[in-house]
């Protein structure tokens, strides 16, 4: 009887695991997007500072 319960819990854990993996993949994708956005903002800021005659370090 305990075996049956363990098997059911195992199935539940596997499903949760699959969900976590999907969420993980989403997080990784978002993580990859942020450096690109940061770089775009950095370039934009540099251009704006340059336009105002502020030396860019």
Secondary structure as GFF3:
##gff-version 3
##sequence-region A 1 57
A	DSSP	alpha_helix	2	51	.	.	.	ID=ss1
###
